[in-house]
Structure formats: structure tokens, C-alpha cells
Amino acid sequence: QVQLVESGGGSVQAGGSLRLSCASSENHFRAGVLGWYRQPPPGNQRELVAAILKSGVTNYGDSVKGRFTISMDNAKNTVYLQMNSLKYEDTAVYYCYAAMGSSGVYWGPGTQVTVSS
């Protein structure tokens, strides 16, 4: 059972920055894809924020390109999401996930990010 724990969420003013961390109980090399989704307030759809493959290739949602950066520290089994130039519409619960191939997809409990305008 893979366990993921997010941290780093909080409240920030528009234009500010936050860095989210996701610590995994498993070696990251077991995961095919690591990344972040977010769930905005009710009435909005969950959306992909960023993902990073085991090879290091990254992918971003259109709304965060150029502002967010995903990275991983394999020695610490931790994935990071650096969020800069935050906007009000970035307000959401951010979930870390790990796609472990045939073992399935695992999710963290989520961390709240609130951006005030």
C-alpha cells in the first residue's frame, strides 16, 4: 500500500507563491507517473495540474503553464509543486497521485490552497 502525504498548502495573496510537497512511502522509481490534480470549489471540475514521468518528462495543465513547476527528489521520495504568480482561480484542494502501473493509482488526502484577490 503506497501512502502519499501532501504538505505546504495554505493561504496566500494573489501574485504570491507556495511550494507543495508530496512524500511517498515507496521508492519513486516504482511509479510510472507522479503528479498533482486539483479540485476547485463545488461546481468546477477536477483538473490535472502537473505530472512528471519516471524519465523526468513533465506535463502541465494549460492554466498553470509558465507559473507552476513540478520536480522530484528521488532520494527523499518526494514530489514538489512550485506555484508562482498565484491567481484567485488557483484556489482548490490539491491532490498528489502516483500511478504505479498494474498496482493502481494512489492518492494523498489533499491540501488546501486558498488565494485571495
Backbone as numpy.savetxt, mean C-alpha at the origin, in Angstrom:
# Nx Ny Nz CAx CAy CAz Cx Cy Cz
0.25 -19.52 7.13 -0.59 -18.33 7.13 0.30 -17.09 7.13
0.16 -16.28 6.08 0.93 -15.05 5.98 0.22 -13.96 6.76
0.96 -13.25 7.56 0.38 -12.13 8.30 1.02 -10.83 7.84
0.18 -9.85 7.57 0.63 -8.54 7.12 0.12 -7.50 8.10
0.97 -6.57 8.46 0.58 -5.51 9.38 1.01 -4.17 8.82
0.04 -3.30 8.58 0.33 -1.97 8.09 0.57 -1.00 9.23
1.32 0.04 8.94 1.52 1.13 9.90 1.84 2.39 9.11
1.76 3.52 9.79 2.14 4.78 9.17 0.99 5.66 8.73
-0.23 5.15 8.87 -1.37 5.98 8.51 -1.57 7.11 9.50
-2.47 8.03 9.16 -2.74 9.14 10.04 -3.42 10.27 9.31
-3.39 11.43 9.92 -4.03 12.62 9.34 -2.97 13.60 8.89
-3.18 14.20 7.75 -2.23 15.15 7.20 -2.99 16.18 6.37
-2.43 17.34 6.24 -3.04 18.36 5.39 -2.69 18.12 3.93
-3.53 18.60 3.07 -3.28 18.48 1.63 -1.92 19.07 1.29
-1.21 18.35 0.44 0.14 18.76 0.07 1.21 18.09 0.90
0.82 17.46 1.99 1.76 16.80 2.87 2.13 15.41 2.41
2.90 14.72 3.25 3.41 13.39 2.91 3.20 12.42 4.06
3.08 11.16 3.72 3.06 10.07 4.68 3.79 8.89 4.07
4.34 8.03 4.92 4.91 6.78 4.44 4.26 5.63 5.18
3.65 4.77 4.41 3.04 3.56 4.95 4.04 2.42 4.89
3.96 1.56 5.88 4.80 0.36 5.92 3.91 -0.87 6.05
4.35 -1.96 5.47 3.63 -3.23 5.58 4.65 -4.31 5.89
4.61 -4.81 7.09 5.54 -5.86 7.51 4.90 -7.22 7.31
5.65 -8.13 6.73 5.15 -9.47 6.44 5.82 -10.50 7.33
5.04 -11.53 7.66 5.59 -12.61 8.47 6.37 -13.61 7.62
6.31 -13.44 6.29 6.95 -14.37 5.39 8.02 -13.68 4.56
8.94 -14.46 4.08 9.96 -13.94 3.18 9.30 -13.43 1.90
9.60 -12.22 1.52 8.97 -11.61 0.37 9.23 -12.35 -0.94
10.30 -13.13 -0.97 10.57 -13.82 -2.22 9.54 -14.88 -2.52
8.72 -15.22 -1.52 7.65 -16.18 -1.75 6.48 -15.54 -2.47
6.39 -14.22 -2.40 5.25 -13.54 -3.00 5.53 -13.16 -4.44
4.53 -13.35 -5.29 4.68 -12.93 -6.67 4.51 -11.42 -6.80
3.52 -10.91 -6.05 3.22 -9.48 -6.12 2.92 -8.98 -4.71
3.44 -7.82 -4.41 3.14 -7.12 -3.16 2.57 -5.76 -3.53
1.65 -5.26 -2.73 1.13 -3.96 -3.11 0.13 -3.39 -2.14
-0.53 -2.35 -2.62 -1.49 -1.61 -1.81 -2.76 -1.34 -2.62
-3.88 -1.56 -1.97 -5.17 -1.10 -2.46 -5.68 -0.07 -1.46
-6.67 0.69 -1.88 -7.32 1.58 -0.93 -8.83 1.55 -1.11
-9.52 1.74 0.01 -10.96 1.78 0.03 -11.37 3.16 0.50
-11.84 4.01 -0.43 -12.29 5.35 -0.05 -13.57 5.27 0.79
-14.08 6.41 1.22 -15.34 6.42 1.97 -16.47 5.76 1.19
-17.53 5.35 1.89 -18.64 4.63 1.23 -19.14 5.34 -0.02
-19.46 4.53 -1.01 -19.93 5.06 -2.27 -18.87 5.09 -3.34
-17.64 4.78 -2.93 -16.54 4.76 -3.90 -15.95 3.36 -3.98
-15.40 3.05 -5.12 -14.86 1.71 -5.33 -13.44 1.58 -4.80
-13.12 0.35 -4.38 -11.74 0.05 -4.02 -10.87 0.16 -5.27
-9.67 0.66 -5.09 -8.80 0.82 -6.25 -7.36 0.44 -5.94
-6.68 -0.04 -6.96 -5.27 -0.36 -6.84 -4.48 0.93 -6.70
-3.61 0.98 -5.71 -2.74 2.13 -5.54 -1.39 1.86 -6.19
-0.75 0.78 -5.79 0.57 0.46 -6.32 0.87 -1.01 -6.08
1.70 -1.57 -6.93 2.12 -2.96 -6.78 3.57 -3.08 -7.21
4.24 -4.06 -6.62 5.63 -4.32 -6.99 5.82 -5.81 -7.13
6.41 -6.20 -8.24 6.67 -7.61 -8.48 7.95 -8.04 -7.80
8.12 -9.33 -7.70 9.34 -9.87 -7.09 10.59 -9.38 -7.84
10.41 -9.13 -9.15 11.52 -8.64 -9.97 11.86 -7.18 -9.71
10.95 -6.48 -9.03 11.16 -5.06 -8.79 10.36 -4.16 -9.70
9.69 -4.74 -10.69 8.84 -3.95 -11.58 7.66 -3.41 -10.79
7.33 -2.15 -11.03 6.25 -1.50 -10.28 5.10 -1.10 -11.19
3.94 -0.94 -10.59 2.75 -0.51 -11.30 1.96 0.41 -10.38
1.38 1.47 -10.94 0.65 2.44 -10.14 -0.72 2.73 -10.71
-1.65 3.04 -9.81 -2.93 3.53 -10.27 -2.76 4.91 -10.90
-3.60 5.23 -11.86 -3.45 6.49 -12.58 -3.53 7.70 -11.66
-4.34 7.61 -10.63 -4.55 8.78 -9.78 -3.36 9.08 -8.86
-2.42 8.16 -8.75 -1.29 8.38 -7.84 0.06 8.44 -8.55
0.06 8.22 -9.85 1.32 8.24 -10.60 2.02 9.59 -10.44
3.31 9.50 -10.17 4.10 10.71 -10.01 4.08 11.27 -8.59
3.19 10.73 -7.75 3.10 11.23 -6.36 3.47 10.15 -5.35
3.13 8.91 -5.65 3.38 7.80 -4.73 4.50 6.92 -5.27
5.25 6.32 -4.35 6.32 5.41 -4.72 6.27 4.17 -3.84
6.25 3.01 -4.47 6.27 1.75 -3.72 7.69 1.19 -3.77
8.10 0.61 -2.64 9.42 0.00 -2.58 9.38 -1.15 -1.58
10.40 -1.97 -1.60 10.43 -3.07 -0.64 11.84 -3.27 -0.10
11.89 -3.69 1.14 13.14 -4.01 1.80 13.08 -5.50 2.12
13.74 -6.30 1.31 13.65 -7.74 1.47 14.26 -8.22 2.79
15.27 -7.53 3.26 15.90 -7.93 4.52 14.94 -7.77 5.69
14.03 -6.81 5.57 13.07 -6.55 6.65 11.69 -7.11 6.34
11.54 -7.75 5.16 10.22 -8.25 4.74 9.16 -7.17 4.86
9.50 -5.99 4.39 8.62 -4.84 4.52 8.46 -4.14 3.18
7.22 -3.77 2.90 6.90 -2.98 1.71 6.51 -1.58 2.17
6.96 -0.58 1.43 6.68 0.80 1.80 5.86 1.48 0.70
5.08 2.44 1.11 4.38 3.31 0.16 4.63 4.74 0.59
5.49 5.42 -0.15 5.76 6.83 0.10 4.73 7.65 -0.64
3.99 8.45 0.09 2.90 9.23 -0.50 3.22 10.71 -0.34
3.43 11.38 -1.45 3.73 12.80 -1.45 2.61 13.58 -2.14
2.60 14.89 -1.91 1.59 15.76 -2.53 0.19 15.20 -2.34
-0.11 14.83 -1.10 -1.40 14.19 -0.82 -2.56 15.13 -1.09
-3.64 14.55 -1.58 -4.85 15.30 -1.90 -6.01 14.79 -1.03
-7.03 15.60 -0.93 -8.20 15.22 -0.16 -8.74 13.88 -0.64
-8.73 13.68 -1.93 -9.29 12.45 -2.49 -8.43 11.22 -2.25
-7.27 11.39 -1.62 -6.46 10.23 -1.23 -6.95 9.64 0.09
-7.89 10.32 0.72 -8.45 9.82 1.97 -9.09 8.46 1.76
-8.64 7.47 2.54 -9.12 6.09 2.37 -8.49 5.22 3.44
-8.99 4.00 3.52 -8.29 2.96 4.27 -7.37 2.25 3.29
-6.13 2.15 3.62 -5.13 1.55 2.75 -4.82 0.14 3.24
-4.90 -0.81 2.30 -4.68 -2.21 2.62 -3.45 -2.73 1.87
-2.60 -3.38 2.59 -1.46 -4.06 2.00 -1.88 -5.47 1.61
-1.35 -5.98 0.51 -1.65 -7.36 0.13 -0.39 -8.04 -0.40
-0.45 -9.37 -0.34 0.63 -10.19 -0.88 0.00 -11.34 -1.65
0.30 -11.41 -2.92 -0.18 -12.50 -3.77 0.86 -13.60 -3.76
0.49 -14.73 -3.16 1.45 -15.80 -2.93 1.24 -16.95 -3.90
0.84 -16.66 -5.12 0.66 -17.70 -6.12 -0.45 -18.65 -5.73
-0.17 -19.95 -5.75 -1.18 -20.94 -5.44 -1.60 -20.92 -3.98
-0.85 -20.24 -3.13 -1.21 -20.14 -1.71 -2.27 -19.09 -1.47
-2.58 -18.28 -2.47 -3.65 -17.30 -2.33 -3.15 -15.88 -2.11
-4.10 -15.00 -1.83 -3.80 -13.59 -1.59 -4.10 -13.28 -0.13
-3.17 -12.59 0.50 -3.32 -12.23 1.90 -3.40 -10.73 2.05
-4.17 -10.30 3.05 -4.41 -8.87 3.26 -4.09 -8.47 4.69
-3.62 -7.24 4.82 -3.48 -6.67 6.14 -4.80 -6.10 6.62
-4.89 -5.69 7.89 -6.14 -5.18 8.44 -6.48 -3.77 7.96
-5.53 -3.07 7.37 -5.78 -1.73 6.86 -5.31 -0.64 7.80
-5.00 0.50 7.22 -4.62 1.68 7.99 -5.28 2.91 7.38
-5.82 3.77 8.22 -6.58 4.92 7.75 -5.64 6.08 7.41
-5.88 6.66 6.25 -5.20 7.88 5.84 -6.27 8.94 5.62
-6.13 10.05 6.31 -7.09 11.14 6.18 -6.35 12.40 5.77
-6.78 12.99 4.66 -6.15 14.20 4.15 -7.18 15.32 4.24
-6.82 16.36 4.93 -7.72 17.50 5.07 -7.36 18.58 4.06
-8.38 19.18 3.52 -8.15 20.19 2.46 -7.96 21.57 3.07
